[in-house]
Amino acid sequence: MTISFDLDDTLIPGTKLFETEKRNIFQTLTGQEKIRLGTIALFKELRTRGHTICIYTTSLRSIAGIKLMFYSYGIPVDKIINQQNII
């Protein structure tokens, strides 16, 4: 099964109401965005169960940048859809 997640206000909290995963030095130095606490565990569990993970966003973030962000957290994604792919 393919499971899709939106970035803004879902995986990347828009407010400080949600706790985030800890960032490593690489993520801090390269300005990687913080992701919501529990995302790493959830994605790993979904992957273990054989699901495909898709990320979508209407932002203009690059596909490479999004892949790098998730890869830096140790959670590769299968497909990314951004504003540039929608047009």
Backbone torsions as a table, in degrees:
resi	resn	phi	psi	omega
1	MET	NA	141.9	174.9
2	THR	-94.0	128.2	178.3
3	ILE	-118.3	126.8	-175.2
4	SER	-111.9	144.7	179.7
5	PHE	-130.8	139.3	172.1
6	ASP	-82.8	151.1	178.6
7	LEU	-80.8	-65.1	-171.0
8	ASP	-69.5	128.7	179.4
9	ASP	67.0	8.5	173.4
10	THR	-121.4	-72.2	178.0
11	LEU	-85.9	-31.4	175.6
12	ILE	-108.4	106.2	-176.1
13	PRO	-65.1	136.1	179.4
14	GLY	-86.1	-14.1	179.6
15	THR	-128.0	173.1	179.2
16	LYS	-89.5	13.0	180.0
17	LEU	-71.6	-19.9	-176.6
18	PHE	-111.0	140.1	174.9
19	GLU	-73.3	153.1	-179.4
20	THR	-122.0	160.4	175.4
21	GLU	-65.1	149.9	177.1
22	LYS	-71.8	139.9	178.0
23	ARG	-97.2	145.2	175.7
24	ASN	-89.0	178.6	-175.7
25	ILE	-62.8	-39.2	178.3
26	PHE	-60.3	-46.7	-179.4
27	GLN	-63.5	-39.3	179.5
28	THR	-67.4	-47.0	-178.0
29	LEU	-66.8	-32.3	-178.9
30	THR	-93.9	1.8	175.7
31	GLY	72.3	26.6	178.0
32	GLN	-62.8	141.3	-179.2
33	GLU	-72.1	152.3	177.1
34	LYS	-79.5	139.9	176.0
35	ILE	-110.0	156.6	-175.4
36	ARG	-61.6	138.7	178.3
37	LEU	-57.4	132.4	-179.7
38	GLY	101.5	-13.6	-178.6
39	THR	-63.1	-43.2	-178.7
40	ILE	-61.3	-49.8	-179.6
41	ALA	-62.2	-41.6	179.6
42	LEU	-62.9	-48.6	-178.4
43	PHE	-63.3	-40.3	178.8
44	LYS	-64.4	-39.9	177.7
45	GLU	-66.0	-43.4	177.6
46	LEU	-60.9	-41.8	178.7
47	ARG	-63.9	-41.7	178.3
48	THR	-59.6	-35.8	-179.7
49	ARG	-83.5	2.7	174.4
50	GLY	86.8	14.5	-179.6
51	HIS	-82.9	153.8	174.3
52	THR	-95.6	135.6	-176.9
53	ILE	-109.4	127.0	179.8
54	CYS	-121.3	139.2	177.2
55	ILE	-115.4	134.2	174.9
56	TYR	-130.6	151.1	179.0
57	THR	-157.5	145.8	174.3
58	THR	-93.5	6.5	177.9
59	SER	-78.0	172.3	178.2
60	LEU	-97.3	21.1	175.0
61	ARG	-61.0	142.2	-179.9
62	SER	-74.9	153.2	177.3
63	ILE	-61.8	-42.6	179.5
64	ALA	-61.6	-41.4	179.1
65	GLY	-64.5	-39.9	178.8
66	ILE	-67.5	-44.4	177.8
67	LYS	-59.7	-43.9	179.3
68	LEU	-61.3	-43.3	-179.5
69	MET	-59.3	-50.8	-178.5
70	PHE	-69.1	-38.4	177.5
71	TYR	-61.2	-37.1	-179.7
72	SER	-65.7	-23.7	175.2
73	TYR	-90.1	0.8	178.6
74	GLY	80.6	21.8	-178.5
75	ILE	-130.9	85.2	178.9
76	PRO	-66.0	148.4	178.2
77	VAL	-113.6	157.9	-175.0
78	ASP	-89.5	-34.6	-176.8
79	LYS	-147.7	144.0	177.7
80	ILE	-130.5	131.6	176.3
81	ILE	-120.9	121.6	179.3
82	ASN	-123.1	179.6	-177.3
83	GLN	-57.0	-35.8	-178.1
84	GLN	-67.1	-30.5	178.9
85	ASN	-80.6	-18.9	-177.9
86	ILE	-79.8	-37.0	-175.6
87	ILE	-65.8	NA	NA
